[in-house]
Amino acid sequence: MRAQALTKHWDTMLMIASPTQTFISQSIQSKARVKEEGEEAEEEEEEADEADMGVLSNKIERDQLKPGDHIYSWRYYCLYTHHGIYVGKGKVIHFTRGAGHEIGTGTVLDRIISSSCPSPLVGTQCQICGDQSRLDGVISSCIDCFLSGGNLYLFEYGVSPFFFLASARGGTCTLAKSDPPEDVLHRAFYLLQNGFGGYNLFKNNCEDFAVYCRTGLLVVKPISVGRSGQAAAFQAATRAVVSYSLTFLTTSLVAVNYGRYCASRLYSDIGVRRDVVKVPVERLVDQSD
């Protein structure tokens, strides 16, 4: 009798415990699922924030830099960007005209810019680099001399067309894919020893140098604009302004001209255009000699 009573009591306890265990198990699973969904939502939000920041600003801290990174800094009240390749140990290889005047149009524009904007004092020396104010061509500088008081930004490669067009200013990103860092560094150091030809605002500027180091791509048409995104953006804007000035001021025409500006920028990008070829750095130097 006692055994039957114990068995009945045990069965009753199991009947009570089973729903309780099920409830507890379901509660734990529900909480875990909510936590997991919350973490996923946070990760997605962080990724979206990072994407938004990438569109709005490619600013980067110095301790985040890696050898082979293409970096740039805005100059002259954000009139243009100066570009270079970070090679490690606080050093940057870049292409310049000297005295901080990288615009290099060979016209009166150079004199206007140099007279209306701050520029490094001739004769000032960096304790690391010395006086580089009169150097031309491909040079190596510490990151402070490269930035010249500006902020540090990272040029992005392999971006989507949407991201590219969302970055309204040229010279900050490209659809083109980058080569491995070892190839980038080889080109940069080779050109430091052998030069990158003469400086030209539209066909051979500091951005062209950095993009070539990262991709090895060269434009083959002599009458075409170079690899520079900011030069392409300038020409696209010029065409849009000329077209706009020949039309009446209406909302639809403004939209059309902005569309032309975007299309011109996109099709001028080195990652899209078809008049580019991959050229080994040694052959590039031989061709320029």
N, C-alpha and C positions, 0 to 999 in steps of 0.2 A: 504493500500500500504506500509505504513511504517512498519507494522507488518510483511508483506511478505518479505520486504527487510532485516529486522533484522533476520528473520528465515533463509533466504538464506545466509546472512553473517555468522551466527552462524554455519550453516552446512559447509560452506567453511573453517572456522577456525578449526572445528573438523577434517576435512579431512587433513588439514595441520598438526595439532597437533598429530593425531594418529600415523603416521609413525615416527614422532619425539620421541614420548613417547616410541614407540616400540624399536627404535634405542637406546635410553637412557637405557631402561630396559635391553636390550640385552647386552649393554656395561657393565652395573653394574654386571649382572650375569656372563659375561665372565671374568671380573676382579676378582670377588669372586671365580670363578672356578680356575683361574690361581693361586690366592693366596692360595687356599686350596690345590691344587696340589703341589705348592711350599713348603708349610708347611709339607705335607706328605713326600715329597722328602727329606726335611731336617731331619724329624724324622727318616726316613729309613736310611739316611746317618749316623745319630748319633748312631742308633742301630748297624749299621755295624761297626762303629768305636769302640763302646763298645765291640762288639764281638771280633774284632781284638785285642783289648787291653787285653781282657780276655784270648785269646790264647797266646799272647806274654808276658803278665805280669798280675799277680793277685794282684798287689800292691794296698794297701788300706791305707787310712788315719785313724788315731786313733779315730777321732770324728765320723767315719762311723761304728765303731764296735758296735755289739749288743751282749748281754750275750748269750753264747752258740755257738758263732762263733769259727770255727776251724781255727787257724792262724798258720803261720810258718815264719821262717826267715832263709836265707841262711847262712851257716857257713863255715869257712875254705876255703876261695876263691871259694865259690859255689861248694865245694866238696859234701856237703849233706845239708839237711834241718832239722831244729829242730822244733818240732810241739807242740802245746798246745791248751787248750780250754780257751777262754776269758770268764770270769765269771762276769764281770762288775766291776765298781769302780777302773779301772786301774789294775786289778789283772788277772793273768793267772795261771791255774793249768796245770802242765806238768810233764812228766816222764823223769828222767835223771839219769845218772851214777855219777854225781858230778864232780866238777872241770872243767866243760865245755866239758868233753871228752865223748860225747854221742855215739861215734862210737861203742865202746864196743864189739870188736871181741874176746877179750881174747887172742890175738896173738901179735906178734911183730908189727903189723900194728898200734896198739894203741900207742906204744912208738914212732914210726916214726911220726905219726900225731901230737902227743903232743909236740914233740921236734922241728918240722919244722913249726908249725903254732902258732900264738899268742893265748894265753889263759889267763883267769883272774888270777890276782895275788892272791896267797893263803893269806888269812888274810884281804883282802880288804872287806869293808863293805858298804852296801847300807843303807842309813838313814831310809828307809822303811822296807827292808827285813832283814837287818843284814848281817852276813857272811854266805852265802849259798854255798860256794865253795866246801865244803866237804860233802854236803848232797846227799843222793841217794834215788831213788824211786820216788814216786809221791809227788811233792812239790807245794807250792803256792808262786808265785813271783810277784813283780810289773812288768809292761810291759817293763820297761827299762832293768831290770835284765834279763828278758826272751829274749829280742832282742840282748842283749850283743853287742850293737853298730851296729847291722844289720838293714836292712829295714823290714817293716811289710808287709806280704802278706796274702791273704785270700784263704784258701783251698775251692774248689768248689765241690758241690755234685749234682748228677742228671744230669751230662753233657751227651751229645750225644757221640757215638763212634767216630765220626769225630773230635769233639772238643778234646776228650781224646787223640787221636793219633796225633793231631796237636800240642799238648803240648809234645814236644819231650822228656823232662825230666820227670821222674816219681816223685811221691810225691807232686803233685800240684792239683790233681782233681781225681774224681772217678765217675763211672756210678751209684753207689749206691745212694739211696735216704736217706736223713737225717730224723731223728726223730724230734719231736717238741722240742723247746728249753728247756722246763721244764724237759723233760726226759734226755736231754744232761747234764744239770746242776746237776740233781740228781745223775747220774753216776759219774760225775767228782768229786763232793764233797764226795760221798761215797768212791770212790777209794782214795781220799786224806786221808781219815781216816783209810782205810783198806789195801791200797797197790794194786799193779798190778803185783805182781810176780817179778821174776828176769829179769834184762835187757838182751836182746839178739838181736844182730844186725839184723838177718834175720827173727826172729819169734816173738819178743816181744820188740819193740822199741818205741820211742816217737810218731811216726806216728801211730803205731798200737794202742797205748793208745787213741790218739785223735779220730781215726776212730771208735774205739769201743764206745767211749763216744757219738759220733754222730749217730751211727747206731745200736749199741747193737749186732753186728755180730761178731762171732768167727769162726775161721777155725778149723774144727774137725779132719783133718788128721794130725797126729803127725809128719810125715816126710815132710810135705808141708811147703812152705814159708808162712809167716804170712800175715797180711792185708796190710802191708806197700807197697806203690806203688814204692818208690825208691829202696827197696830191690828187688822187682820183676823186675824193670827196670835193676838193676845191673846184676841179674841172666840172664835176656834175652840178655843183651849185651854180657855177658860172653859166652853164647851159640853161639851167632852170630859170635863172634871173633874166637872161636874154629872152627866153621864150615867154616868160611872164610879162616882160616890158612891152612885148608886141601884141599882147592880148588885153581885153577889158578885165577890170577887177570884178570877178565873180567868184563865189565859193567853189563852184564846180571846176573852174579853171585853176584855182589855187590847188585844189586836190589833184588835178591832172598833172600840174607841174611838180608837186611834191612826189607823185608817183613816178614821174620821169627821173627825178633826183635819186630816188631809192633804187630804181631799176638800173640807172647808170652806175651807181656805186656798187651794186651787186655784181653786175657783169664785168666790172673793172677789177674785181677782187682776183688775186692770183690763184685762189682755189677754184675759180670758176672758168676763167678765160682760157682760151685754147692756144694762144700765141706764146706759150711758155715751154721751156725745155729744162731738163735736169742737166746741169753742167758741173763736172768735177772742178774743185777750186784750183787745182793745178792748171787745168786747161783754160780757166777763166783768166788767170794771171798771164799765161802765155799769149792769149788773144789781145790783152791790153798792152803788152810790150811792143 
